[in-house]
Structures are given as C-alpha cells and as structure tokens.
C-alpha cells in the first residue's frame, strides 16, 4: 500500500492540539504518515513534548536552497505537469493573484517530487487554507488528497474554496453544520464525498478522565479558554460576570489564553471594578487546563463565531457543565438544558442569566457535567473517530471510493 502523508501549514502548533492528537492516534493504528508542514512553529508555540515530533517533520520553509534540486527535477522531469499548472494558475485568476499562484505551483512541484521519491500515494490536509491551495496544483491524482475542515476555514470568505473541496477524494467535517452549509453553497459538490468525523480526545488519559464533582463553593468558578482575539468576544463574558456580581453572586472567572486584546480586556476588567473577580491567566498547557477544569464549575464560551470548539469537548470530558452561544455547530455539541446551556449570541444579559442558573443550583451543575461526559463518550472518543478516518485512508489508498 502506498504511503500516507499529512500536509499542514504549521505543525505541531499548540493552538491546534487536536491535529497532534489525531496524528498520534493514526500512528497508533498502524499508519505511519509522512509529516510535512510549510512552517515550523516557534518553540513557544508548541508543547515541550511535541519538540521530538517536530524533528520528524519535513519543513518546507525557509529552506529554498535545499528545495531547489527537487523543484528543478520536477520542472525538467515533467514539463507537461508544469504546463498544466500554469494553466491552472491562469484559470484560478484574478491577474493580481497570478504571482501568488505561481508560488503555490512551485511549492506543489517540490512536494510532488518529494512525495514520489517517498512513495506517497495520498495526502491529508487540515484546514482549507494555504496547504489546501497548494494541493490544487498537484498533478491530478498524483498523489490524491483529502481535506479536514474545521470552522474559520469554511465559515469565512476563502479563495477557491469550492475548487479545494471539489478536488478532494473525501472531506472530513467535524460537524453536520458545515456539510449542510457547503452543499447548499456549492450544489455541484458530491454529497457522498463528505464524512462527519468529529474531533476526538483520549477519554482514558488522566487529563481527560472525569474530574469528579465540581469544587465546593463559593465562589462560583467559571473557566474560559481561547485566544484573546475579537472573534472570541471575551468582553461579553466579562460584562456578564459584572452583571452576576451586581446580583450579589460570588463569582470567579478565569480566562486562559493570550493575544492582541489582552491590554484592552485588562482595561475593561478594571473599568468594571472586576479586579480579583476576572483573571487573565495567559496561555497554559494541556495539563494546566485539565487542572483548571477540575477546579471549575462551568466552562463558558462567548465567541461570535466557532466551528466545534475543542475547549467544549475538553470540559465535557472532565464532567463539567458548559455555557456557549447558539451558533454554527455548537447545538450539535451541547444539549441545551441537559449538558449545559445555550445563550443568544453576543447577548451578555442572556449569558449572565444562564450562568446564574448554574451558580444558584449546584445539583443541576453537577448533573449537567455528568451528562456532558456521557455525550463526550458518544461523540468525541479519539480512538473511535481516528479509526473511522484511518479506514477512509485505507480505502483511498487501495483505490476504492471511501464509504
């Protein structure tokens, strides 16, 4: 059977731990994919345990001198592929992006030459970003590629998204929401190429086993995990905490993550008089997040847009209730009133109300957390979901249509 490759833009990045988990699960199932990434994350952007994994990755940037022989071999060895690629660049247009497309063509030429030398027959790509665009310039079927889609890559305007999806042997979506939306947007796509394979977590690992009952209160402890960027809308959560304090509730909200809005959010906390009530903890590794979940009553998410947030899966795995906006695929993850609450998007009053319901009823908070763990076992078991994905890889590499 030909070799499988994983091709990504940045790997292994701390912000995308679910990809690293999937790779390790696929390896445990006997597939040993070649790992390729456009760029290597800075050491601060990866978990210390992943630095060994990073040494096994073929990084394409910034090694132009090393790549030149592969590029020349591809150009002179397969001139018709080059002509086809130039035609592809002109077809995709517009004229202003032709230089960009030519850069993708050069990268695809290098990849194809390297893949052929290693016997790679199929490439799997996470996110419909740069790596997927490079795949458009690979010679048809040599090798074939598949695509995992997640959220920002298909919810925001994306150049040539339809072409990227149409060229894939199969598309693994982490939710049904994306499948329905994309088929509606692009009717010519073959629905049979889409497979819902949800994100997964190792539910047997110490970090993601049930954490037991929530801690004794007060204070009522809220945890939120996410980069401090506009789309995460942390100001909505901070204002909701302010409303809870006004109602006389003893609340502690801890926010994990870093980003360009840190100073702005710190200013809002001070403006609302919430110092000591809302803490910005900065970035934390997986072990720390697991411990913080165990020491929390609820995981809250206030985003304006999301795919299927891993932070919700982690909270449910630890047996914690969740409160999240009713957007995109989140209603597939959260059973409103059973594993947590959904609130009206961008509505701080409704978010405060839903959090206050939990704060005032410790029994329901614990029951919702337990139900969330059951839901995680049903939908987000890494081993089961990786096995489904591995079977699709085997079907493609055996020259069968994935089913």
Buried (B, 14 or more C-beta within 10 A) or exposed (E): EBBBBBBBBBBBBBBBBBBBBBBBBBBBBEBEBBBBBBBBBEEEBBBEEBEEBBEEBBBBEEEEEEBEEBBEBBBEEBEEBBEBBBEBBEEBEEEEBBEEBBBBBBBBBBBBBBBBEBEBBBBBBBBBBBBBBBBBBBBEEEBBBBBBBBBBBBBEEBBBBEBBBBBBBBBBBBBEBBBEBBBEEEEEBEEEBBBBBBBBBBBEEEBBBBBEEBBEBEBBBBBBBBBBBBBBBBBBBBBBBBBBBEEEBEBBBBBBBBBEBBEEBBEBBEEBEBEEBBBBBEBBEBEEBBBBBBBBBBBBBBBEBBBBBBBBBBBBBBBBBBBBBBBBBBBBBBBBEBBBBBBBBBBBEBBBBBBBBBBEEBEBBBBBBBBBBBBBBEBBBBBBBBBBBBEBBBBBBEEEEBE
